[in-house]
Amino acid sequence: MNSLMIAQYETVGYLIEVLAAELLFLHVYKKKSFFAARLSAAVLVSMLLASRISLEAADRPLARFLVLFVIIAVSVAGMIFCFEGDGFSIFSSCVAGVAAQHIANKLVAILTVIPMIRNICDISFGYRIFTEVVTFTLVYLLTFVLLAREYVPEKSSIHLETISISIVFICIGVNRLVRKGETDTYYVIATSVYAIICCIFALGIQFYLNKWQQEKAESLVVRELLSASEKQYEQWKAMVELNSIKVHDLKHMLHRIESYADKYHLDIPDLSPMRESIDGFSPLVKTGNEVIDVLLRNMDRLCRQQDVRLNCVSYTDTLGSFDSMSLYFLFANAIDNARTGASMVSDREKRLVDVSLKQFGDSVIIHVWNYFEGELTFSDELPVSSSSDEGHGFGLKSIRMIVDKFGGAMKVHVEEDVFHLNIILPLSA
């Protein structure tokens, strides 16, 4: 096998490595129609183009870099042909794959300068291929577990992705511009370690730093929402106090009317519907926390406005030991999410939100469930909504932040068409 043919095989092999790495990050994208045919065509065309190019046949460093860029561009075009989504997001995901491939490639370079492994690889070209396959498989598996498995492209920052992409191309470019065929052990290790660190840094910017930025923004939103909840509570509390005075007066008036009718044997209309309406202003349950009692009473009215029934049962009155506004925010989001999901159910009998509280040992267990329609996609053990104000969306993340603040635990799960939210809060909080 002549050197040109070997170079062509290595170029095609590089393309296959890049395509495999890109698919690690593209699994979250929606596939276009006839995906299998599209992917087969993209791989076939890319391999045909790559077979016409040789990385090693390009003697000049700049030419090697340009050939490499062409191969990456061909692979990205093929992925855009196969997956739906924003072109820049797909490009960014592909470059993340290129970074993973570069890390694996440089690990192979480091391994092959180890005397024992180098001697084995020199025995046969097949042993070198085996070493590369094992190394690439382990690196790709680790990359998928740590990064690609929970990758959410629509929540990425375009600025951070641009920085990450630039670092990857600069890193690969510098490696391709260095002296070709260098065999000095320390030189190979130094350049390889440099490349690995740069690519890991780029992936860290694209994923972990971006996630940190997103969590910081969400924390700020939660604080703003908590502040708004305090204002809402003050308004609701004032309204409840005013209604309580009016309800007390109405109850006293009904009692006087009924007493007067009994005394003089007067025939009056049935006042039970009016009495039931007045009783509807009474607290649903007694939780031991006035703030939550006010919230539940007003949430009941909001639910009725959307033709949703709110059932609430409390077997404990120990919620007074918790920070009232944080607990208010927790219940408000939990019931609001459930109310939104239940209001979209076509069967009116299933437009129901059920809230139960009970004490178990030194903890309080909160269970909220509701019927829902449609499919739910989970990310980080929480459902991902297509809209921030629709279904079980951002509210559950804010609930988890409050639960963590109290040192509790939270779990959500779905049983057929029922969504369950379970929260355990230690009373020592």
C-alpha positions as CSV (number, residue, x, y, z in Angstrom):
1,M,0.0,0.0,0.0
2,N,1.6,3.3,-1.2
3,S,1.9,6.4,1.0
4,L,-0.8,8.3,-0.9
5,M,-3.3,5.5,-0.4
6,I,-2.5,5.4,3.3
7,A,-2.9,9.1,3.5
8,Q,-6.3,8.9,1.8
9,Y,-7.4,6.2,4.3
10,E,-6.3,8.4,7.1
11,T,-8.3,11.3,5.7
12,V,-11.4,9.2,5.4
13,G,-10.8,7.8,8.9
14,Y,-10.5,11.4,10.2
15,L,-13.9,12.2,8.6
16,I,-15.5,9.2,10.2
17,E,-14.1,10.1,13.6
18,V,-15.4,13.7,13.2
19,L,-18.9,12.5,12.1
20,A,-19.2,10.1,15.0
21,A,-18.2,12.8,17.5
22,E,-20.7,15.3,15.9
23,L,-23.5,12.8,16.3
24,L,-22.8,12.7,20.0
25,F,-24.1,16.3,20.3
26,L,-26.7,16.2,17.6
27,H,-28.9,13.5,19.1
28,V,-31.0,16.2,20.8
29,Y,-32.0,17.8,17.5
30,K,-35.1,16.8,15.6
31,K,-34.3,14.6,12.6
32,K,-35.5,15.6,9.2
33,S,-37.8,13.3,7.2
34,F,-36.1,10.3,5.6
35,F,-33.3,10.7,8.1
36,A,-31.7,7.3,7.5
37,A,-31.5,8.0,3.7
38,R,-30.2,11.5,4.3
39,L,-27.5,10.4,6.8
40,S,-26.4,7.6,4.5
41,A,-26.2,10.1,1.6
42,A,-24.3,12.6,3.7
43,V,-21.8,10.1,4.9
44,L,-21.3,8.6,1.4
45,V,-20.8,12.0,-0.3
46,S,-18.5,13.2,2.5
47,M,-16.4,10.1,2.3
48,L,-16.1,10.4,-1.5
49,L,-15.0,14.0,-1.1
50,A,-12.6,13.1,1.7
51,S,-11.0,10.3,-0.4
52,R,-10.0,12.9,-2.9
53,I,-8.2,14.8,-0.2
54,S,-5.1,13.8,1.7
55,L,-4.1,15.5,5.0
56,E,-0.6,14.1,4.7
57,A,-0.2,14.8,1.0
58,A,-0.4,18.5,1.8
59,D,3.2,19.3,2.6
60,R,2.7,22.9,3.6
61,P,1.3,23.6,7.1
62,L,-1.2,26.2,5.8
63,A,-2.4,23.7,3.2
64,R,-2.9,21.1,6.0
65,F,-5.0,23.5,7.9
66,L,-7.1,24.4,4.9
67,V,-7.7,20.8,4.0
68,L,-8.7,20.1,7.6
69,F,-11.2,23.1,7.5
70,V,-12.7,21.8,4.2
71,I,-13.3,18.3,5.8
72,I,-15.0,19.9,8.8
73,A,-17.1,22.1,6.6
74,V,-18.2,19.1,4.6
75,S,-19.2,17.2,7.8
76,V,-21.1,20.2,9.1
77,A,-23.0,20.6,5.8
78,G,-24.0,16.9,5.9
79,M,-25.3,17.3,9.5
80,I,-27.3,20.4,8.5
81,F,-28.8,18.3,5.7
82,C,-29.9,15.6,8.2
83,F,-31.1,17.6,11.3
84,E,-33.6,20.4,11.8
85,G,-32.6,23.4,13.8
86,D,-30.8,26.7,13.7
87,G,-27.7,26.6,11.4
88,F,-25.4,28.2,13.9
89,S,-26.5,25.8,16.7
90,I,-25.9,22.8,14.5
91,F,-22.5,24.2,13.5
92,S,-21.6,24.9,17.2
93,S,-22.6,21.3,18.1
94,C,-20.5,19.9,15.3
95,V,-17.5,22.0,16.5
96,A,-18.0,20.5,20.0
97,G,-17.7,17.1,18.3
98,V,-14.5,18.2,16.5
99,A,-13.1,19.2,19.9
100,A,-13.9,15.8,21.3
101,Q,-12.2,14.2,18.3
102,H,-9.2,16.3,18.7
103,I,-8.9,15.3,22.4
104,A,-9.1,11.6,21.4
105,N,-6.6,12.1,18.6
106,K,-4.0,13.8,20.9
107,L,-4.5,11.1,23.5
108,V,-3.6,8.6,20.9
109,A,-0.5,10.7,20.0
110,I,0.6,10.6,23.7
111,L,-0.1,6.8,24.0
112,T,1.9,6.0,20.9
113,V,5.1,7.7,22.2
114,I,5.1,5.3,25.2
115,P,7.8,2.7,24.2
116,M,5.7,-0.4,24.9
117,I,2.6,0.8,23.0
118,R,4.8,2.3,20.2
119,N,6.5,-1.1,19.7
120,I,3.2,-2.9,19.5
121,C,1.8,-0.4,17.0
122,D,5.0,-0.7,14.9
123,I,4.4,-4.5,14.5
124,S,1.3,-4.0,12.5
125,F,-1.0,-1.2,11.2
126,G,-3.9,-3.1,12.6
127,Y,-2.6,-2.8,16.2
128,R,-2.5,1.0,15.7
129,I,-6.1,1.0,14.5
130,F,-7.1,-1.1,17.5
131,T,-5.4,1.4,19.9
132,E,-7.2,4.3,18.2
133,V,-10.6,2.6,18.2
134,V,-10.3,1.8,22.0
135,T,-9.1,5.3,22.8
136,F,-11.7,7.1,20.7
137,T,-14.5,4.9,22.1
138,L,-13.6,5.7,25.7
139,V,-13.2,9.4,25.0
140,Y,-16.5,9.6,23.1
141,L,-18.3,7.6,25.8
142,L,-17.0,9.9,28.5
143,T,-17.9,13.0,26.5
144,F,-21.4,11.8,26.0
145,V,-21.9,11.0,29.7
146,L,-20.4,14.3,31.0
147,L,-21.6,16.8,28.3
148,A,-23.7,15.6,25.3
149,R,-26.3,13.6,27.2
150,E,-27.9,16.7,28.8
151,Y,-27.0,19.1,26.0
152,V,-29.8,21.7,25.4
153,P,-28.8,23.8,22.4
154,E,-31.7,26.3,22.5
155,K,-30.5,27.5,25.9
156,S,-26.9,28.2,24.9
157,S,-25.3,31.6,24.7
158,I,-24.3,32.6,21.2
159,H,-21.4,34.7,22.7
160,L,-20.0,31.8,24.7
161,E,-20.4,29.4,21.8
162,T,-18.5,31.8,19.5
163,I,-15.6,32.0,22.0
164,S,-15.6,28.2,22.2
165,I,-15.6,27.7,18.4
166,S,-12.8,30.2,18.1
167,I,-10.7,28.4,20.7
168,V,-11.2,25.0,19.0
169,F,-10.2,26.3,15.5
170,I,-7.2,28.2,16.9
171,C,-6.1,25.1,18.8
172,I,-6.4,22.8,15.7
173,G,-4.9,25.4,13.5
174,V,-1.8,25.8,15.7
175,N,-1.4,22.1,15.8
176,R,-1.6,21.8,12.0
177,L,0.9,24.7,11.6
178,V,3.6,23.1,13.7
179,R,6.4,21.1,12.2
180,K,5.2,18.0,10.3
181,G,6.6,14.6,11.2
182,E,8.1,15.7,14.5
183,T,9.0,12.5,16.6
184,D,10.6,14.0,19.7
185,T,8.8,12.5,22.7
186,Y,8.7,15.7,24.8
187,Y,7.6,17.8,21.8
188,V,4.7,15.4,20.9
189,I,3.5,15.3,24.5
190,A,3.8,19.0,25.0
191,T,1.8,19.9,21.9
192,S,-0.8,17.1,22.6
193,V,-1.3,18.2,26.2
194,Y,-1.7,21.8,24.9
195,A,-4.3,20.8,22.4
196,I,-6.2,18.7,25.0
197,I,-6.3,21.5,27.5
198,C,-7.5,24.0,24.9
199,C,-10.3,21.7,23.7
200,I,-11.4,20.9,27.2
201,F,-11.4,24.6,28.0
202,A,-13.5,25.3,24.9
203,L,-16.0,22.6,25.8
204,G,-16.1,23.9,29.4
205,I,-17.0,27.4,28.1
206,Q,-19.6,26.0,25.8
207,F,-21.3,23.8,28.4
208,Y,-20.4,24.3,32.0
209,L,-19.8,28.1,32.0
210,N,-22.9,28.6,29.9
211,K,-24.9,26.4,32.4
212,W,-23.5,28.5,35.2
213,Q,-24.5,31.7,33.5
214,Q,-28.0,30.2,32.9
215,E,-28.4,29.2,36.5
216,K,-27.3,32.6,37.7
217,A,-29.9,34.2,35.4
218,E,-32.6,31.8,36.7
219,S,-31.6,32.6,40.3
220,L,-32.0,36.3,39.6
221,V,-35.4,35.6,38.1
222,V,-36.4,33.6,41.2
223,R,-35.5,36.5,43.4
224,E,-37.5,38.9,41.3
225,L,-40.5,36.6,41.4
226,L,-40.1,36.2,45.1
227,S,-40.2,39.9,45.5
228,A,-43.3,40.1,43.3
229,S,-44.9,37.3,45.4
230,E,-44.4,39.3,48.5
231,K,-46.3,42.3,46.9
232,Q,-49.0,39.9,45.7
233,Y,-49.4,38.4,49.1
234,E,-49.8,41.8,50.7
235,Q,-52.6,42.7,48.2
236,W,-54.3,39.3,48.7
237,K,-54.0,39.6,52.5
238,A,-55.6,43.0,52.5
239,M,-58.4,41.7,50.2
240,V,-58.9,38.7,52.5
241,E,-59.1,40.8,55.6
242,L,-61.7,43.1,53.9
243,N,-63.7,40.1,52.7
244,S,-63.5,38.5,56.2
245,I,-65.2,41.6,57.7
246,K,-67.9,41.5,55.0
247,V,-68.4,37.8,55.4
248,H,-68.7,38.2,59.2
249,D,-71.3,40.9,58.7
250,L,-73.2,38.7,56.1
251,K,-73.2,35.7,58.4
252,H,-74.5,37.9,61.3
253,M,-77.2,39.3,59.0
254,L,-78.3,35.8,57.8
255,H,-78.6,34.7,61.3
256,R,-80.8,37.6,62.3
257,I,-83.0,37.1,59.2
258,E,-83.5,33.4,60.0
259,S,-84.1,34.2,63.7
260,Y,-86.6,36.8,62.8
261,A,-88.4,34.5,60.4
262,D,-88.6,31.7,63.0
263,K,-89.9,34.1,65.6
264,Y,-92.7,35.5,63.5
265,H,-93.2,32.3,61.4
266,L,-92.4,34.1,58.1
267,D,-92.1,32.3,54.8
268,I,-88.7,33.3,53.3
269,P,-86.7,31.9,50.4
270,D,-84.1,29.1,51.0
271,L,-80.9,30.9,52.2
272,S,-78.7,27.8,52.0
273,P,-77.2,28.7,48.6
274,M,-76.2,32.1,49.9
275,R,-74.8,30.5,53.1
276,E,-72.7,28.1,50.9
277,S,-71.4,31.0,48.9
278,I,-70.4,32.8,52.1
279,D,-68.7,29.7,53.4
280,G,-66.7,29.6,50.2
281,F,-64.8,32.6,51.5
282,S,-63.6,30.5,54.5
283,P,-60.1,29.0,54.4
284,L,-59.9,25.7,52.6
285,V,-57.6,24.2,55.2
286,K,-55.7,25.1,58.3
287,T,-52.0,24.6,57.7
288,G,-50.6,26.5,60.7
289,N,-49.3,29.2,58.3
290,E,-51.5,32.2,57.7
291,V,-49.7,33.1,54.5
292,I,-50.4,29.6,53.0
293,D,-54.0,29.7,54.1
294,V,-54.5,33.0,52.3
295,L,-52.7,31.6,49.2
296,L,-54.9,28.5,49.1
297,R,-58.1,30.5,49.5
298,N,-57.2,32.7,46.5
299,M,-55.8,29.9,44.4
300,D,-59.2,28.2,44.8
301,R,-60.8,31.3,43.2
302,L,-58.2,31.4,40.4
303,C,-58.8,27.7,39.6
304,R,-62.6,28.2,39.5
305,Q,-62.1,31.0,37.0
306,Q,-60.5,28.5,34.7
307,D,-63.1,25.8,35.4
308,V,-60.5,23.8,37.4
309,R,-61.4,22.3,40.8
310,L,-58.9,22.6,43.6
311,N,-59.0,19.9,46.3
312,C,-56.9,20.6,49.3
313,V,-56.5,18.4,52.4
314,S,-54.1,19.1,55.3
315,Y,-53.3,16.6,58.0
316,T,-50.8,18.9,59.6
317,D,-50.8,22.4,61.0
318,T,-47.0,22.7,61.4
319,L,-46.1,24.9,58.4
320,G,-45.7,27.9,60.7
321,S,-42.1,26.8,61.3
322,F,-41.1,27.6,57.7
323,D,-40.1,31.0,56.1
324,S,-43.6,32.1,55.0
325,M,-42.6,33.9,51.8
326,S,-40.4,31.1,50.5
327,L,-43.2,28.6,51.3
328,Y,-45.7,30.9,49.6
329,F,-43.6,31.0,46.5
330,L,-43.2,27.2,46.5
331,F,-47.0,26.6,46.8
332,A,-47.9,29.3,44.3
333,N,-45.7,27.9,41.6
334,A,-46.7,24.3,42.3
335,I,-50.4,25.0,42.2
336,D,-50.1,27.4,39.3
337,N,-48.2,24.9,37.2
338,A,-50.8,22.2,38.0
339,R,-53.6,24.6,37.3
340,T,-52.2,25.5,33.9
341,G,-51.8,21.9,33.0
342,A,-55.2,20.9,34.2
343,S,-56.9,23.8,32.4
344,M,-55.8,22.3,29.1
345,V,-57.5,18.9,29.6
346,S,-60.4,18.5,27.2
347,D,-62.4,16.3,29.7
348,R,-63.9,18.8,32.1
349,E,-64.2,16.1,34.8
350,K,-60.4,15.8,34.8
351,R,-59.7,19.5,35.3
352,L,-58.6,18.9,38.8
353,V,-55.7,19.9,41.0
354,D,-55.2,17.9,44.2
355,V,-53.0,19.2,47.1
356,S,-52.4,17.1,50.2
357,L,-50.2,17.8,53.2
358,K,-49.3,15.4,56.0
359,Q,-46.6,15.0,58.6
360,F,-44.3,12.0,58.6
361,G,-41.9,12.0,61.5
362,D,-39.9,15.2,61.5
363,S,-40.9,16.1,58.0
364,V,-43.8,17.5,56.0
365,I,-44.8,15.7,52.8
366,I,-46.5,17.8,50.1
367,H,-48.1,16.0,47.2
368,V,-49.6,17.9,44.2
369,W,-51.1,16.1,41.3
370,N,-53.1,17.0,38.2
371,Y,-54.3,15.5,35.0
372,F,-52.6,16.7,31.8
373,E,-52.7,16.1,28.0
374,G,-49.8,15.7,25.6
375,E,-46.2,14.5,25.9
376,L,-43.7,15.7,28.4
377,T,-39.9,15.7,27.7
378,F,-37.7,15.5,30.7
379,S,-34.3,17.2,31.2
380,D,-32.3,17.1,34.4
381,E,-35.2,15.1,36.0
382,L,-37.6,18.0,35.3
383,P,-40.1,18.3,32.4
384,V,-39.1,20.8,29.7
385,S,-41.9,22.9,28.4
386,S,-42.0,24.4,25.0
387,S,-43.0,27.8,26.5
388,S,-41.8,29.4,29.7
389,D,-45.4,30.3,30.7
390,E,-47.1,27.1,29.6
391,G,-47.4,23.8,31.4
392,H,-44.8,22.5,33.8
393,G,-42.1,24.9,32.8
394,F,-39.7,27.2,34.7
395,G,-41.8,27.1,37.9
396,L,-40.5,23.6,38.8
397,K,-36.9,24.8,38.7
398,S,-37.8,27.6,41.1
399,I,-39.6,25.1,43.3
400,R,-36.5,23.0,43.4
401,M,-34.4,26.0,44.5
402,I,-36.7,26.7,47.4
403,V,-36.8,23.0,48.4
404,D,-33.0,22.9,48.3
405,K,-33.0,26.1,50.5
406,F,-35.1,24.2,53.1
407,G,-32.8,21.2,52.9
408,G,-35.6,19.0,51.5
409,A,-36.1,16.7,48.6
410,M,-38.3,16.9,45.5
411,K,-39.3,14.3,42.8
412,V,-41.7,14.5,39.8
413,H,-43.1,11.6,37.9
414,V,-45.8,10.8,35.4
415,E,-48.4,8.0,35.6
416,E,-50.3,7.8,32.3
417,D,-52.1,11.1,32.2
418,V,-51.4,12.2,35.8
419,F,-48.5,14.5,36.8
420,H,-47.2,14.1,40.3
421,L,-45.1,16.5,42.3
422,N,-43.7,15.2,45.7
423,I,-41.9,17.4,48.1
424,I,-40.4,16.5,51.5
425,L,-39.5,19.3,53.9
426,P,-37.7,18.8,57.2
427,L,-39.5,20.6,60.1
428,S,-36.2,21.7,61.4
429,A,-35.9,24.1,58.4
